[in-house]
Amino acid sequence: MEKDGFIIELCGNMSGSGSEGSSHFCFEVDHLDSVMREFSDRNILPVEGPYQVGNWRIVFYPGLDRELIEFLEVI
């Protein structure tokens, strides 16, 4: 869904397994390095990444309820 510059993608766990790490949400950011520096300054380390996939740079951080929080920069 997209409205006023915001995009929401809804995904379901079709397997019904409820496995840990299967849910996540993503924020698109202008400067991934700035976000990573901010988290590093707070001693929060990524659980995956950063990676470059095509024209995206992405990194994943742990959420409070074992979800993944993704940050994505379009390059």
C-alpha positions as CSV (number, residue, x, y, z in Angstrom):
1,M,0.0,0.0,0.0
2,E,1.3,3.5,-0.8
3,K,0.0,6.8,0.2
4,D,1.6,10.2,0.6
5,G,5.1,8.9,0.1
6,F,4.7,6.0,2.6
7,I,4.8,2.4,1.5
8,I,3.5,-0.5,3.7
9,E,4.1,-4.0,2.6
10,L,2.2,-6.7,4.5
11,C,3.5,-10.3,4.4
12,G,2.1,-13.3,6.1
13,N,3.8,-16.5,7.3
14,M,2.2,-19.0,5.0
15,S,3.8,-22.0,6.6
16,G,2.1,-21.4,9.9
17,S,5.2,-22.4,11.7
18,G,5.6,-19.2,13.6
19,S,9.4,-19.6,13.5
20,E,11.5,-16.9,15.1
21,G,12.8,-14.2,12.9
22,S,10.1,-14.7,10.3
23,S,8.6,-11.3,10.8
24,H,10.3,-8.0,10.1
25,F,9.6,-4.5,9.0
26,C,11.7,-2.1,7.0
27,F,12.5,1.6,7.0
28,E,13.8,3.2,3.8
29,V,16.5,5.7,4.7
30,D,18.5,8.2,2.8
31,H,21.9,7.4,4.4
32,L,22.4,3.9,5.7
33,D,25.9,4.6,7.0
34,S,24.4,7.4,9.3
35,V,21.8,5.0,10.7
36,M,24.5,2.3,11.3
37,R,26.7,4.9,13.0
38,E,23.8,6.0,15.3
39,F,23.1,2.3,16.3
40,S,26.8,1.6,16.8
41,D,27.1,4.7,19.1
42,R,24.4,3.1,21.2
43,N,26.1,-0.3,21.2
44,I,23.4,-1.9,19.0
45,L,24.9,-4.3,16.5
46,P,23.4,-5.6,13.3
47,V,22.3,-9.3,13.2
48,E,22.8,-9.3,9.4
49,G,24.5,-7.1,6.9
50,P,25.1,-4.6,5.6
51,Y,24.6,-6.2,2.2
52,Q,24.3,-4.7,-1.3
53,V,21.6,-6.3,-3.4
54,G,21.3,-4.7,-6.8
55,N,20.7,-1.0,-6.1
56,W,19.8,-1.5,-2.5
57,R,22.0,-1.5,0.6
58,I,20.4,-3.3,3.6
59,V,21.1,-4.1,7.2
60,F,19.0,-5.9,9.8
61,Y,18.9,-5.2,13.6
62,P,17.1,-7.1,16.3
63,G,13.8,-5.9,17.6
64,L,12.5,-6.2,21.1
65,D,10.1,-9.1,20.3
66,R,12.7,-11.1,18.2
67,E,11.5,-9.5,14.9
68,L,14.0,-8.1,12.5
69,I,14.2,-4.4,11.8
70,E,15.5,-3.7,8.3
71,F,17.0,-0.5,7.1
72,L,17.2,0.0,3.3
73,E,19.0,2.6,1.2
74,V,18.3,2.9,-2.5
75,I,21.6,3.7,-4.2
